[in-house]
């Protein structure tokens, strides 16, 4: 597999740092199936693309709130 096309993986600690949550929260996301991960020995590795996708899916667009009179 070409190194450029190979998926990039992150540790649970790296994911927690990026998302500004605890490692336990990342473990919960993995165990609930909300975040895909592979097991390497006793630890997990999370695809970098999955982290980006989860963050994007959680972003909320409040641009319509002002039009509807919601919010400030």
VOPAGU-2260 file (C-alpha; in pm, 1 decimal, decimal comma):
REM VOPAGU-2260
SITE   aa  ch    i         X         Y         Z
SITE  UNK   A    0       0,0       0,0       0,0
SITE  UNK   A    1     131,4     343,0     -95,4
SITE  UNK   A    2     223,7     550,0     209,9
SITE  UNK   A    3      30,0     851,3      78,5
SITE  UNK   A    4    -293,0     651,8      47,7
SITE  UNK   A    5    -249,3     461,2     373,9
SITE  UNK   A    6    -496,4     568,5     643,9
SITE  UNK   A    7    -349,3     772,0     929,1
SITE  UNK   A    8    -423,5     655,2    1282,1
SITE  UNK   A    9    -428,6     841,7    1612,0
SITE  UNK   A   10    -401,7     726,9    1972,0
SITE  UNK   A   11    -685,7     776,5    2219,1
SITE  UNK   A   12    -480,8    1048,3    2389,7
SITE  UNK   A   13    -430,0    1234,9    2062,5
SITE  UNK   A   14    -801,9    1218,3    1984,5
SITE  UNK   A   15    -888,3    1341,4    2335,1
SITE  UNK   A   16    -647,8    1635,5    2298,0
SITE  UNK   A   17    -791,0    1738,4    1960,1
SITE  UNK   A   18   -1151,3    1711,1    2076,4
SITE  UNK   A   19   -1070,9    1863,8    2418,6
SITE  UNK   A   20   -1239,3    1578,3    2604,0
SITE  UNK   A   21   -1112,1    1314,2    2842,6
SITE  UNK   A   22    -966,4     984,1    2728,4
SITE  UNK   A   23   -1263,0     813,4    2896,8
SITE  UNK   A   24   -1500,1    1004,2    2666,4
SITE  UNK   A   25   -1306,6     877,3    2364,6
SITE  UNK   A   26   -1321,9     521,7    2499,1
SITE  UNK   A   27   -1698,4     559,7    2545,0
SITE  UNK   A   28   -1735,5     680,1    2185,2
SITE  UNK   A   29   -1535,6     379,9    2064,6
SITE  UNK   A   30   -1725,5     124,3    2274,6
SITE  UNK   A   31   -2064,1     270,4    2177,2
SITE  UNK   A   32   -1975,0     244,6    1808,0
SITE  UNK   A   33   -1992,2     620,0    1748,8
SITE  UNK   A   34   -1620,6     631,4    1667,3
SITE  UNK   A   35   -1455,9     356,3    1464,2
SITE  UNK   A   36   -1128,6     217,7    1593,9
SITE  UNK   A   37    -902,2     -80,5    1557,7
SITE  UNK   A   38    -742,5    -265,8    1842,8
SITE  UNK   A   39    -364,2    -297,9    1836,7
SITE  UNK   A   40    -257,3    -518,3    2122,8
SITE  UNK   A   41    -416,8    -367,6    2431,1
SITE  UNK   A   42    -468,0     -20,9    2284,6
SITE  UNK   A   43    -694,8     138,9    2026,3
SITE  UNK   A   44    -608,4     339,1    1716,9
SITE  UNK   A   45    -863,3     572,5    1559,5
SITE  UNK   A   46    -854,9     668,4    1190,5
SITE  UNK   A   47    -776,5    1037,8    1155,8
SITE  UNK   A   48   -1052,4    1073,9     894,7
SITE  UNK   A   49   -1308,4     934,6    1142,2
SITE  UNK   A   50   -1213,9    1200,7    1397,7
SITE  UNK   A   51   -1255,6    1477,7    1139,8
SITE  UNK   A   52   -1589,6    1332,4    1029,3
SITE  UNK   A   53   -1719,7    1307,8    1386,7
SITE  UNK   A   54   -1618,0    1666,0    1459,6
SITE  UNK   A   55   -1781,7    1791,6    1139,2
SITE  UNK   A   56   -2101,8    1600,2    1206,2
SITE  UNK   A   57   -2121,9    1759,4    1549,9
SITE  UNK   A   58   -2081,8    2114,9    1425,9
SITE  UNK   A   59   -2402,5    2312,0    1459,4
SITE  UNK   A   60   -2498,4    2583,9    1214,9
SITE  UNK   A   61   -2677,5    2859,5    1403,2
SITE  UNK   A   62   -2710,9    3089,4    1101,5
SITE  UNK   A   63   -3083,5    3008,7    1067,0
SITE  UNK   A   64   -3149,6    3077,3    1438,6
SITE  UNK   A   65   -3135,2    3455,6    1395,5
SITE  UNK   A   66   -3375,6    3443,8    1102,8
SITE  UNK   A   67   -3622,4    3236,7    1307,2
SITE  UNK   A   68   -3586,1    3472,7    1603,8
SITE  UNK   A   69   -3405,3    3213,9    1813,9
SITE  UNK   A   70   -3097,0    3317,4    2003,1
SITE  UNK   A   71   -2938,9    3647,8    2036,6
